[in-house]
Amino acid sequence: MAATPPENISIEREEGDSKGRYVARLEGIEAEMTYSRAGQAMIIIDHTHVPDALRGRSVGQALVRRAVEDARAEGRSIVPLCPFAKAQIARHPEWQDVLKH
């Protein structure tokens, strides 16, 4: 069973014209998930990096969850090219409504 993400995790989104990233900060350490925008209605998650010091604490899962929540709120769909993000979405049927079909 996966650990619950820590309560004191802070996730911010930084978005430019064509690319963006989610950054999780915990105990002064950053984890990130990057994506590219494909028009206004789709993002392509291309990379997730969680430093060793944060592994096993569901930080990566929290990043994917935030992207799913934002996609729902903004009417976007997600294409998870990153193997980690793809696996997380596959494990959570309740997140699959945002997948690009």
C-alpha positions as CSV (number, residue, x, y, z in Angstrom):
1,M,0.0,0.0,0.0
2,A,1.4,3.4,-0.9
3,A,2.1,5.9,1.7
4,T,-0.1,9.0,2.1
5,P,1.5,12.2,0.9
6,P,2.9,14.3,3.7
7,E,0.5,17.0,5.0
8,N,3.2,19.7,4.7
9,I,3.9,19.2,1.0
10,S,3.6,22.3,-1.1
11,I,2.9,21.9,-4.8
12,E,3.1,24.8,-7.2
13,R,2.5,25.0,-11.0
14,E,4.6,27.0,-13.3
15,E,3.3,27.4,-16.8
16,G,4.8,29.1,-19.8
17,D,3.5,29.4,-23.4
18,S,4.2,25.8,-24.3
19,K,5.7,24.0,-21.3
20,G,5.1,23.8,-17.6
21,R,5.9,21.9,-14.5
22,Y,4.6,21.0,-11.1
23,V,7.1,21.4,-8.3
24,A,6.7,19.8,-4.9
25,R,8.7,21.1,-2.0
26,L,9.2,19.2,1.1
27,E,11.9,19.7,3.7
28,G,13.8,22.0,1.4
29,I,14.0,19.4,-1.4
30,E,12.2,19.8,-4.8
31,A,10.6,17.1,-6.9
32,E,9.1,17.9,-10.2
33,M,6.8,16.7,-13.0
34,T,7.2,18.4,-16.4
35,Y,4.7,18.7,-19.2
36,S,4.1,20.2,-22.6
37,R,0.9,21.9,-23.7
38,A,-0.7,20.7,-26.8
39,G,-3.2,23.5,-27.5
40,Q,-5.5,24.8,-24.8
41,A,-7.2,21.5,-24.1
42,M,-4.4,19.0,-23.6
43,I,-1.2,18.5,-21.7
44,I,1.5,15.8,-22.2
45,I,3.2,14.8,-19.1
46,D,6.8,13.9,-20.2
47,H,8.9,13.5,-17.0
48,T,8.7,13.0,-13.3
49,H,11.7,13.4,-11.0
50,V,11.6,12.6,-7.3
51,P,15.0,12.8,-5.5
52,D,16.1,9.8,-3.5
53,A,15.5,11.7,-0.2
54,L,11.8,11.9,-1.0
55,R,11.2,8.5,-2.4
56,G,8.6,6.2,-0.8
57,R,6.6,9.2,0.5
58,S,4.1,9.5,-2.3
59,V,5.4,12.8,-3.5
60,G,5.3,11.7,-7.1
61,Q,1.8,10.5,-6.7
62,A,0.8,13.9,-5.2
63,L,2.3,15.6,-8.3
64,V,0.2,13.4,-10.6
65,R,-2.9,13.9,-8.5
66,R,-2.5,17.7,-8.7
67,A,-2.2,17.5,-12.5
68,V,-5.4,15.5,-12.7
69,E,-7.2,17.9,-10.4
70,D,-6.1,20.9,-12.5
71,A,-7.0,19.1,-15.8
72,R,-10.5,18.5,-14.5
73,A,-10.9,22.1,-13.3
74,E,-9.7,23.5,-16.6
75,G,-11.3,21.1,-19.0
76,R,-8.0,19.7,-20.2
77,S,-7.1,16.1,-21.0
78,I,-3.8,14.4,-20.2
79,V,-1.5,12.2,-22.3
80,P,0.9,10.5,-19.8
81,L,4.1,9.8,-21.8
82,C,6.1,9.6,-18.6
83,P,6.0,6.0,-17.4
84,F,5.6,7.0,-13.8
85,A,2.6,9.2,-14.5
86,K,1.1,6.6,-16.8
87,A,1.4,3.9,-14.1
88,Q,-0.1,6.2,-11.4
89,I,-3.1,7.0,-13.6
90,A,-3.5,3.3,-14.4
91,R,-3.6,2.5,-10.6
92,H,-6.3,5.1,-10.0
93,P,-9.4,4.4,-12.0
94,E,-11.0,7.6,-10.5
95,W,-8.3,9.7,-12.4
96,Q,-8.8,8.1,-15.8
97,D,-11.6,10.5,-16.9
98,V,-8.9,13.0,-17.8
99,L,-7.0,10.7,-20.2
100,K,-7.0,11.7,-23.9
101,H,-8.9,9.1,-25.8
